[in-house]
Every structure is written in C-alpha cells, then in structure tokens.
C-alpha cells in the first residue's frame, strides 16, 4: 500500500476528478531533456511534436509547448526550485544513497530502511529523525515503486546446475535420434513452502524487484506425479489456450493504453487552453489597468486645461473691467459741457506751439548763417596759408 501512488486530484468522493479515481502521475522532465527540447525547437526549427518524439516517444507536444513557453517568457530551461518555509531534509547525494540501499536489497521494508539511515552516521550525519512518509516520497521521486518480488534461488544459475541442464538436453536429443523408440515419463515435483515470506519489494520503474532465496527453505511438503505424454499434450493445449487468452488480454491492454494516451493528450490540450485563457485574462487585466491609467492622465490633463481657461477668463474679465473704467474716465473728460473749454485750451496750446516753432526756426536760420560764415573764414585762412607756403 505504500508504493508509488499516482499524484493527482479526484480521489475523494466529492473531488473534481470523479468518484475515487486516481489522477495521472505528473511527468518529471530533467533539465537535460528541457535543454534538448529548446535546442531542437529554437535552433533547429523542429515542430513541437517532432521534438517531443525525438527526445522521448511518449512526450506530448503540449509538454514541449509548455517548456518552450517557459523559455521564451522567463528565459529559463531548468525546473523551478521548490519553495516553502522548510528546507530539504536530504541532500541530492543522500537521496541517491537511499536509492542505492533499496537497489542493494529490493525486499527491504521502510522501517528497516529508516533504521539503516539513522544508524549510518557517515553519510547521514545530519539526519536525527526521519518519517516513513518522507522516505516513501524520496523513493517515488526517483521512480522506485512497489512491485511483486521475483525470487531467484541461489543454485539456479550456478555453473553446476547449468552443466546438468546441458547434459539433460544432450541425453534427450540422443534418445530421440536412437533407432529404438523411447517412451518418456516425466516426474512433476511440486513443493509447498510452509513458512511465510515477503512477496513485494521496491525497485526502479522498468526493473524487477529481485530477492535471492535458497532452493528450499523452511518446512516444505514435496509431491511427485507421473506425467505421460497424453497429459503433457493436454497441458500444452491448455497452455496454448491460456496463451491465446493472454494475447487477447494484451491487445485489450494496448487498446486501453491507446485510449489512455488519447485522454491524456486531450487533458494536456485542455490544460494548455486553460493556461492560454489565463494568460489572455492577465493580458486583458493589464490592458484595463493601462486604460484606467490613461483615463486618469486624461482627466488630470482636462482639469489642467480647465484651470488654464479659467485663469484666462479671469484675466480677460480683469482687462475688460479696466477698459470699462477707462471708458468711463474718457466719457467724463469729453462731455459736451466741457467741450468749448477744451477747444479753447487746445487752440491756446496750438498757438503756443506755433510761436515756439517760429522761434526755433529763426534760431536755426541764424545758426546756418553763422556756420556759413565760419566756413568762409576757414577757407580764406587755408587759401592764405597756401599762398604763404
């Protein structure tokens, strides 16, 4: 029960994924695969599907599109580091050491693994306490799942047993080629182990969980049976029918896997569309914010323009009041009652100005005559000086 469970929502009765069905395990892509996908798509111009199939046959184009989108938006090809308040309990080297312990003993239990971790103070010197859930999570992170143990007896693949098998085959072939026909009697030996043993273990996905056991252990009950050729033929026919059923089941499994892949692609497509819709919504929100900011700016500009127009109107009103006051003064000065007096004063000033003009003209005429006299005297002096020379 503590094997690698598929992470996902929808396990509860009221969950989003339906009644009690487990979600699909999320695919973890290493940084090397991400860099390879970016190189195929960006540098070599491959499509999303071609790049995914070239790197991994089961990598969908939606996953490749997510990697490329992350690279274009964030300029990042590595996985985002895990956040949170607590730090990691195990380092990368310690996690690999835990994986090596499981690979060395596929039948090891989680509490036994915890005891070994706490006892090893050379590699796990900083680990004083660790829970079984943490160990299970680390094993699932490194693709180590729970599976049925494959028991391999100690003597099965030894050199002595292999030699006995070869000798048995040679004897059978010699009997088949002899002139005298032989009738074979097979003795079937079945053993029942009375001791209880562990039947499930852990190992990396795609590899068997192997445990080495002796050929016979504990209290066994052995039964022997004489099997003739007819019974062997019957068993062969039964085995053939079982093989056919197995082939049919395998074809059904392949069909179900194809349906599962199609469903997964549809799910990835919907997820991709959801992400695009979220990005569109975020883009619309940004545009709305920008438009609101522009509206605020325009509102402030309109208020400034209104203030300027108000100031101009007030200035114009002040100038208008000043002009009105000046007009009032002019109206007071140029009234019909005061007009004869004003005309007399103007005529007096005019006569005064004319007399002053005549005086100035006479003065100018006198000055011109004096200047001519001075010029004549100067010319006479110059002529006298020349005659003397």
Steps between C-alpha positions, in 0.01 A plus 500: 500500500798731540607470136536785256151645482401715207470856616197695399161626606171321497558222751223612733132436458423862421826579319530659165617191318203273566426238761823366648707479179867577527651779293780451252856521623663825403795455266828630640732630226868534577698814422695317225179405319374859531823635348480244218138597423590870489793426268282292263220759480688831520830421322402220258142609421322172584133495588375428852393146411824416315716630785300305760511172303872539434582546870243255646233297319232573760568875538201697374521822304313687772779425747755621243291814445500565876882468512544734200254753645691501831826558311357788297326673788747441784823410309526187716571138398532351850223396732375759745657434841257381763386770737357494848607583851676174586829404344579160346577227752709288262758625255525361147789269596308370802192429286718302257644311798144406607430379146818289508387338824171397334679374187733292714207338683171508306311330783590759763212654693457870566555476876814290438620763255437770760706309758788468253486873421505597867781249573728624220663809653757532224265577210193615697675694772245783501194272519378447857140417419317411179147378436395209281295740287812701416687184398205390284493843333873485423464153346207617287700802386771265366244272325523214752164332540351205682479179299488124540829336590664275245663216693822360362643191679869500573578183301286568196763680296811337642751329268422154638124532437560640150724203419233256620243670280722471195568133574125435534431663161774296334358173643149583377628583151698175491191298599289674234760413233533134605350221284304353791210726595487620857199585715561788734356513848525842665501535875344828610617617838306769680617654824288682755684742725356511847685816607370851438722728292484854361342506155538868400798728471628819338718584202529753216212513253562252219723267707404196699517494876725196550574315820736201523363205698626145551353221292305367798455669830285434802272202529401386149257233386604340167258313274603300193281404207550278198407685185468319165504652154119521475484709809785709368305562178196597706705740701647637177153559357395668824816712492431591134148611588634697792758661272226600258301650785815678609548639149138619496550664836818662375319640197234638733772648714655666194160638401443632850845655498424670169172633642689612810754686286221668303329605823831627634560703183150647527567583864831665410329692221232623739768595750687686228183683398432582865848645537453703182165630627664594829773684313236677288315598816820634653572689178150650504547601862824674410330678209216607730752635750680689226171642369402607853836670542454677165151609606641642824771680304246642255279606791790684659586664167136608454501651849824685419350634177188609689716681754694674221176609329367621832814707558477643147134587553578672829783694334269601215235608750757713684611660173139560408435669833805717448380600152157579639657721766711678236195552285320650794789745553503596132128557509545727803780697328329552161154615609312763286510758784881495516554485123529886436752538780698207370500648149622838631779331694593301190512819287714672762741211510501498118586872483767454763646208306497704175678792668758267644544344155560844341754580769683178442500555125653847538761359732583229246528760221741703710707193573520418129625849419763481772615161372537640143704791630726269691548282192588803288753622759657157519530480122661844489749401767590185314549694173723754681707219649545346158610830343751553777647156444 
